[in-house]
Amino acid sequence: MQGIDRILAAAAVLAACLGSGRAGAAEPMAFWEGRPRKGANLFDAAPPSAATLEAARGLGIQWIRLAWDKWPGAGRDFLLGSADGYRGLPAADLQVLRAALDRAQAAGLKVVVVPLSLPGLRWRQNNGGAFDGRLWRDRRWWDQAAAFWRDLAFELKGHPALVAYNLINEPAPEREAGVAEDAGAETLVAWYRRIQGTPRDLPALYAHLVRVIREVDPATPIMVDAGWYARPTALAYWPGPLADSRTLYAFHMYEPHAWSSPARARGPAAFRYPGRIPGDKGRPVRWDRAALARVLRPAYRWAQAQGIPPGRLVAGEFGCCRRAPGAAAWLEDLLTILEAEGTHWAFYAFREAFDGFDYELGDRRLPEAHWKAREEGREPALDRGANPVFEPILRRLMEREPAPLR
C-alpha cells in the first residue's frame, strides 16, 4: 500500500510541477525523509541578501524558516495588504518574496515560508503591542485566511527552494479563552472539548486551510505549529493528525523563560543553567536535561499515540539569550534530546539585527560604538565565528550530510 501511495504522490507532484512550469523541481517531501534536517530562522527586517544566505549554507544550514512580516510592503501588512481585510496578494510584495526564494535556491538552501500575521490576526509587534484575536472569535476570518493561503500556494507551488508552508507562526487561540498558558495536558484536553467546533478550534482551522491549499498545490508539505505559541504541551489536546499525508507538526522551545529571556540574561538576579530556575508557575525548580525532556514529552507522546513517525516532528524554533549563563549547556542538552528523537530543527535566529540570539557572537557584549554606528545608519562589521556558545549548534551543522537536494 505504501508503494502505491508513493506512486500516486509522485504523479501528483509531476502534474503540479508541469503546471507551474518547474518540471525540474525535486519532490519536496523527500527533503524531510531520512536524516533530520538542520535549519535556522530568518525573521529580520529586510529580505535576506545573497551574502547572508550563502553564509548560512557555508555553515551547514540546510533550511531556513523565513518570515516576512517585518519587511516593508505595498500596504500596512507585507503580502497581506492589510490584516484588516484581505483582497489579494500585492504583486510587488510577491515579487520580493519570490526573489528571496530564488536567492535561497542559488545558495543551496531550502525554505519554509511562515507568516506571523493572517487576516484577523495581526502580529503583535505590528499592532502596537496589542494581541489581535479576531481570527479566534469569528469564522469569517477563517475564509479570508484560506483565500490568502490559496493564492500564495498557487503562486509559489513548484519553486525548487520551497519545502513547506508553515501556516501561521505560534498561534494562540487559547489566549483570552479560559485556560492558562502553563496548563498541563489534561487541562488542555478538557478545555478543547468545550471549545471544539468554535472559531478557537485550531485543528479545525488547519484542516480548513489545508483543504484549500490542496486544491491548487497537492505536493508542497504543510507545517503546523502547536497552540499556545507552539508549546509542546499544546499538541496534547489535538484529537488526531490532520487528514493530509504531507503534514509536519511543529513546536517551539524557549523554556525556562525566566532564564532564557534577554531581559534576564545578565546582572545579579540572573539564573544559571543547569540550576534552580523559576518555571512557568514561578516556583524555582531544577532545570537540566531531564527537565527539558519533560517539557518536550507531551509532543512526543502525542505523536507516538497517533502513529506519527519521528521524522514528521519539527522543533521549528528554539533558543536562549546568548549571554544567559549556561547558554552553551542548554543548547547542548536540547539538541541532544532532539537528536535522540530524530526531530528536524531550526534554531532562532540567524544574524538578525537584534543580537540577543546571534550565537556566532558568543557571550560578549557588543560595544557602544556598534549601536552608535547603527543609529547613524551604518552597518558595522561584527566579529562572528566559532565560540563556546555557538559550538553545540555549529558542530552539528558541520557534520557531513548527503548532497543537498536541488
C-alpha positions as CSV (number, residue, x, y, z in Angstrom):
1,M,0.0,0.0,0.0
2,Q,2.8,2.4,0.8
3,G,4.4,1.8,-2.6
4,I,1.1,2.7,-4.3
5,D,0.8,5.9,-2.2
6,R,4.3,6.9,-3.2
7,I,3.5,6.3,-6.9
8,L,0.3,8.4,-6.6
9,A,2.1,11.1,-4.7
10,A,4.9,11.3,-7.3
11,A,2.3,11.6,-10.1
12,A,0.6,14.5,-8.3
13,V,3.9,16.2,-7.9
14,L,4.8,15.8,-11.5
15,A,1.5,17.3,-12.5
16,A,1.9,20.2,-10.2
17,C,5.5,20.9,-11.5
18,L,4.4,20.7,-15.1
19,G,1.5,23.0,-14.5
20,S,3.8,25.5,-12.8
21,G,6.5,25.5,-15.4
22,R,9.0,24.0,-13.0
23,A,9.2,20.4,-14.1
24,G,12.8,20.1,-12.9
25,A,11.9,20.8,-9.2
26,A,12.6,17.9,-6.8
27,E,9.8,16.2,-4.9
28,P,9.6,18.5,-1.9
29,M,8.5,15.9,0.7
30,A,11.7,13.9,0.0
31,F,13.6,16.7,1.8
32,W,12.1,15.7,5.1
33,E,12.7,12.0,4.7
34,G,15.7,10.3,6.1
35,R,18.0,12.2,8.4
36,P,16.7,15.1,10.5
37,R,17.2,18.4,8.8
38,K,19.1,21.3,10.5
39,G,18.0,24.8,9.9
40,A,17.7,28.4,11.2
41,N,15.1,31.1,11.5
42,L,15.4,34.3,9.5
43,F,12.9,36.9,10.7
44,D,14.8,40.1,10.0
45,A,13.5,43.5,8.9
46,A,14.5,43.1,5.3
47,P,14.6,40.1,2.8
48,P,17.8,38.1,3.3
49,S,20.6,39.1,1.0
50,A,22.6,36.6,-1.2
51,A,25.6,37.1,1.1
52,T,23.5,36.1,4.2
53,L,22.1,33.1,2.5
54,E,25.4,31.9,1.2
55,A,26.9,32.4,4.7
56,A,24.1,30.3,6.2
57,R,24.8,27.5,3.7
58,G,28.5,27.8,4.3
59,L,28.0,27.0,8.0
60,G,26.0,23.8,7.1
61,I,22.5,25.2,7.5
62,Q,20.2,23.2,5.3
63,W,16.9,25.1,5.5
64,I,15.6,28.4,6.7
65,R,12.3,29.3,8.2
66,L,11.5,32.6,6.5
67,A,9.1,35.2,7.9
68,W,8.3,38.4,6.1
69,D,6.2,40.4,8.5
70,K,9.0,43.0,9.3
71,W,9.6,43.7,5.6
72,P,8.2,47.0,4.1
73,G,5.4,46.3,1.7
74,A,2.9,47.9,-0.6
75,G,0.3,48.0,2.2
76,R,0.3,48.0,6.0
77,D,1.0,44.3,6.2
78,F,3.5,42.7,3.8
79,L,2.0,40.2,1.4
80,L,-1.5,40.6,3.0
81,G,-2.0,44.2,2.1
82,S,-4.0,44.5,5.3
83,A,-4.8,42.0,8.0
84,D,-8.0,44.0,8.4
85,G,-9.3,42.8,5.1
86,Y,-7.6,40.6,2.6
87,R,-8.1,41.5,-1.1
88,G,-5.4,39.6,-2.9
89,L,-1.6,39.4,-2.9
90,P,0.2,42.7,-3.7
91,A,2.1,42.0,-6.8
92,A,5.2,44.0,-5.7
93,D,5.4,42.1,-2.4
94,L,5.0,38.7,-4.1
95,Q,7.9,39.7,-6.4
96,V,10.1,40.5,-3.4
97,L,9.3,37.1,-1.8
98,R,10.0,35.2,-5.0
99,A,13.3,36.9,-5.4
100,A,14.2,35.8,-1.8
101,L,13.3,32.2,-2.7
102,D,15.4,32.5,-5.9
103,R,18.4,33.6,-3.8
104,A,18.0,30.8,-1.4
105,Q,17.9,28.3,-4.2
106,A,21.1,29.8,-5.7
107,A,22.7,29.4,-2.3
108,G,21.6,25.7,-2.0
109,L,19.2,26.4,0.8
110,K,15.6,25.1,1.2
111,V,12.9,27.3,2.6
112,V,9.8,27.0,4.8
113,V,7.7,30.1,4.4
114,V,5.8,31.3,7.5
115,P,3.6,34.3,8.1
116,L,3.4,35.9,11.5
117,S,0.1,37.5,10.6
118,L,-3.1,36.3,8.9
119,P,-6.3,38.2,8.1
120,G,-7.9,38.9,11.5
121,L,-4.6,38.1,13.3
122,R,-2.1,40.8,13.0
123,W,1.3,40.1,14.6
124,R,1.5,41.8,17.9
125,Q,4.7,43.8,17.1
126,N,2.9,45.3,14.1
127,N,-0.1,46.0,16.2
128,G,1.1,48.4,18.8
129,G,1.9,45.6,21.1
130,A,-1.7,44.5,21.4
131,F,-2.8,40.9,20.9
132,D,-5.1,40.5,17.8
133,G,-7.5,37.6,18.3
134,R,-10.2,38.3,15.7
135,L,-9.4,35.0,13.9
136,W,-10.3,33.1,17.0
137,R,-13.6,34.8,17.5
138,D,-15.2,34.9,14.1
139,R,-15.1,32.3,11.3
140,R,-15.3,34.9,8.5
141,W,-11.6,35.5,9.2
142,W,-11.0,31.8,8.5
143,D,-12.3,32.2,5.0
144,Q,-10.1,35.2,4.4
145,A,-7.1,33.3,5.8
146,A,-8.0,30.4,3.4
147,A,-8.2,32.8,0.4
148,F,-4.7,34.2,1.3
149,W,-3.2,30.7,1.5
150,R,-4.9,29.5,-1.7
151,D,-3.5,32.5,-3.5
152,L,0.0,32.1,-2.0
153,A,0.2,28.4,-2.7
154,F,-0.9,28.9,-6.3
155,E,1.9,31.4,-6.8
156,L,4.7,29.6,-5.0
157,K,4.0,25.9,-5.8
158,G,6.8,24.1,-7.5
159,H,9.5,26.6,-6.6
160,P,12.6,24.5,-6.2
161,A,13.7,26.0,-2.9
162,L,10.3,25.6,-1.2
163,V,9.9,22.6,1.1
164,A,6.9,23.6,3.3
165,Y,4.2,26.1,4.0
166,N,4.1,26.8,7.8
167,L,0.5,28.1,8.1
168,I,0.9,30.5,11.0
169,N,3.7,31.2,13.5
170,E,2.8,30.5,17.1
171,P,-1.0,30.6,17.1
172,A,-2.7,31.2,20.4
173,P,-6.4,30.5,20.2
174,E,-6.2,29.6,23.9
175,R,-5.4,33.1,24.9
176,E,-8.4,35.0,26.5
177,A,-10.3,31.7,26.4
178,G,-10.2,30.5,30.0
179,V,-7.1,28.3,30.0
180,A,-3.7,29.2,31.4
181,E,-0.6,29.2,29.2
182,D,1.2,26.8,31.6
183,A,-1.8,24.4,31.8
184,G,-1.0,20.7,31.7
185,A,-2.1,18.2,29.1
186,E,-5.2,17.0,30.9
187,T,-6.4,20.6,31.5
188,L,-5.9,21.4,27.8
189,V,-7.8,18.3,26.7
190,A,-10.8,19.3,28.8
191,W,-10.6,22.9,27.5
192,Y,-10.6,21.6,23.9
193,R,-13.7,19.6,24.5
194,R,-15.5,22.8,25.5
195,I,-14.4,24.8,22.5
196,Q,-14.3,22.2,19.8
197,G,-16.2,23.4,16.7
198,T,-15.9,27.1,17.7
199,P,-13.6,29.6,15.9
200,R,-10.9,28.7,18.6
201,D,-10.6,25.1,17.2
202,L,-7.1,25.2,15.9
203,P,-7.0,21.7,14.3
204,A,-10.2,22.6,12.5
205,L,-8.8,25.8,11.2
206,Y,-5.7,24.0,10.0
207,A,-7.9,21.4,8.2
208,H,-9.8,24.2,6.5
209,L,-6.6,25.8,5.3
210,V,-5.1,22.5,4.1
211,R,-8.2,21.7,2.0
212,V,-8.0,24.9,0.1
213,I,-4.2,24.7,-0.4
214,R,-4.5,21.2,-1.7
215,E,-7.0,22.4,-4.4
216,V,-4.1,24.3,-6.0
217,D,-1.0,22.5,-4.7
218,P,-1.0,18.8,-4.0
219,A,2.7,18.5,-3.4
220,T,4.2,21.0,-1.1
221,P,4.4,19.8,2.6
222,I,2.5,21.7,5.2
223,M,3.9,22.6,8.6
224,V,1.5,23.3,11.5
225,D,2.5,24.9,14.8
226,A,1.0,23.7,18.1
227,G,-1.2,26.1,20.0
228,W,-0.3,28.4,22.9
229,Y,2.5,29.9,21.0
230,A,3.7,26.5,19.8
231,R,4.2,25.0,23.2
232,P,4.9,21.2,23.1
233,T,2.1,20.5,25.6
234,A,-0.5,22.2,23.3
235,L,-0.3,19.3,20.8
236,A,-1.7,17.0,23.5
237,Y,-5.3,18.2,23.0
238,W,-5.4,17.6,19.3
239,P,-7.9,14.8,18.5
240,G,-5.6,13.3,15.9
241,P,-3.4,14.1,13.0
242,L,-4.6,16.2,10.0
243,A,-6.0,14.2,7.1
244,D,-3.1,15.1,4.9
245,S,-0.1,12.7,4.4
246,R,2.3,15.6,3.8
247,T,2.0,17.3,7.2
248,L,4.8,18.2,9.6
249,Y,4.0,19.0,13.3
250,A,6.0,21.8,14.9
251,F,6.7,23.0,18.4
252,H,8.9,25.7,19.8
253,M,11.2,25.7,22.9
254,Y,12.5,28.6,25.0
255,E,11.9,27.3,28.5
256,P,12.7,28.2,31.2
257,H,11.6,31.7,30.2
258,A,12.9,33.3,33.5
259,W,16.4,32.3,32.3
260,S,16.3,32.4,28.5
261,S,14.9,35.9,28.1
262,P,17.4,38.6,27.1
263,A,15.9,40.8,29.8
264,R,17.0,38.3,32.5
265,A,20.3,37.1,31.0
266,R,22.8,39.2,33.0
267,G,23.1,41.0,36.3
268,P,23.0,39.9,39.9
269,A,19.5,38.4,39.6
270,A,20.4,36.2,36.6
271,F,19.9,32.5,36.9
272,R,22.3,29.8,35.6
273,Y,21.5,26.7,33.6
274,P,21.7,24.0,34.8
275,G,20.3,25.0,38.2
276,R,17.3,26.1,40.1
277,I,15.2,28.5,38.0
278,P,11.6,29.5,38.3
279,G,9.3,27.7,35.9
280,D,6.0,29.0,34.4
281,K,4.3,28.8,37.8
282,G,7.0,30.9,39.4
283,R,8.4,28.2,41.7
284,P,12.2,27.6,41.4
285,V,12.8,24.0,40.2
286,R,15.8,22.2,39.0
287,W,16.4,22.8,35.3
288,D,18.6,20.4,33.4
289,R,18.5,18.0,30.5
290,A,15.9,15.8,32.2
291,A,13.7,18.9,32.8
292,L,13.9,19.9,29.2
293,A,12.9,16.4,28.2
294,R,9.9,16.6,30.4
295,V,8.8,19.8,28.6
296,L,9.0,18.1,25.2
297,R,7.5,14.8,26.3
298,P,3.8,15.7,25.6
299,A,4.6,16.4,22.0
300,Y,6.4,13.1,21.5
301,R,3.8,11.1,23.5
302,W,1.0,12.6,21.3
303,A,2.8,11.8,18.1
304,Q,3.5,8.2,19.2
305,A,-0.1,7.7,20.2
306,Q,-1.3,9.0,16.8
307,G,1.2,6.8,14.9
308,I,3.1,9.9,13.6
309,P,6.7,9.0,12.7
310,P,9.5,10.9,14.4
311,G,10.5,12.5,11.1
312,R,7.3,14.4,10.9
313,L,8.1,16.4,14.1
314,V,9.9,19.7,13.9
315,A,11.4,21.9,16.6
316,G,10.6,25.0,14.4
317,E,12.2,27.4,16.8
318,F,14.3,27.2,19.9
319,G,16.8,29.4,21.6
320,C,18.0,31.3,24.6
321,C,19.8,34.6,25.0
322,R,23.4,34.1,24.0
323,R,24.6,35.9,27.2
324,A,22.5,33.8,29.6
325,P,24.7,31.9,32.0
326,G,24.9,28.3,30.8
327,A,23.6,29.0,27.3
328,A,26.0,26.5,25.7
329,A,25.0,23.8,28.1
330,W,21.3,24.5,27.4
331,L,21.8,24.3,23.7
332,E,23.8,21.1,24.0
333,D,21.2,19.4,26.2
334,L,18.3,20.4,24.0
335,L,20.0,19.4,20.7
336,T,21.0,16.0,22.3
337,I,17.3,15.4,23.1
338,L,16.2,16.4,19.6
339,E,18.8,14.2,18.0
340,A,17.8,11.2,20.1
341,E,14.2,11.7,19.0
342,G,15.1,12.2,15.3
343,T,13.5,15.6,15.2
344,H,14.1,18.2,12.5
345,W,15.2,21.6,14.0
346,A,15.8,25.3,13.3
347,F,17.5,27.5,15.8
348,Y,16.4,31.0,16.5
349,A,17.9,33.0,14.9
350,F,20.5,33.6,12.2
351,R,22.1,37.1,12.0
352,E,19.2,39.2,13.0
353,A,19.7,42.9,13.7
354,F,18.8,42.2,17.3
355,D,21.9,40.5,18.6
356,G,20.4,38.6,21.6
357,F,20.1,35.3,19.8
358,D,23.1,35.6,17.4
359,Y,25.2,32.8,18.8
360,E,28.0,33.5,16.4
361,L,28.8,36.5,18.7
362,G,29.4,34.3,21.7
363,D,28.5,35.8,25.1
364,R,30.3,39.1,24.8
365,R,28.5,42.4,25.0
366,L,28.6,44.5,21.8
367,P,30.5,47.8,22.3
368,E,28.6,51.1,22.4
369,A,30.3,52.1,19.1
370,H,28.3,49.3,17.4
371,W,25.0,50.8,18.5
372,K,26.1,54.3,17.7
373,A,27.0,53.3,14.2
374,R,23.6,51.7,13.7
375,E,21.9,54.8,14.9
376,E,23.8,56.7,12.2
377,G,22.6,54.3,9.6
378,R,25.8,52.4,9.2
379,E,26.1,48.6,9.4
380,P,29.2,47.9,11.4
381,A,31.1,44.6,10.8
382,L,30.8,42.0,13.5
383,D,33.4,39.5,14.7
384,R,31.5,36.3,14.2
385,G,32.9,32.9,14.4
386,A,33.4,29.7,16.4
387,N,33.0,30.2,20.1
388,P,31.7,28.1,23.1
389,V,28.1,29.3,22.9
390,F,27.8,28.5,19.2
391,E,29.7,25.3,19.4
392,P,26.7,22.9,20.1
393,I,24.9,24.2,17.0
394,L,28.0,24.6,14.7
395,R,29.3,21.1,15.5
396,R,26.1,19.6,14.3
397,L,25.8,21.8,11.3
398,M,29.2,20.9,10.1
399,E,28.7,17.1,10.3
400,R,28.8,15.5,6.9
401,E,25.4,15.3,5.2
402,P,24.1,13.8,2.0
403,A,24.4,16.1,-1.0
404,P,21.7,18.9,-0.9
405,L,18.6,18.4,-3.0
406,R,18.5,20.9,-5.9
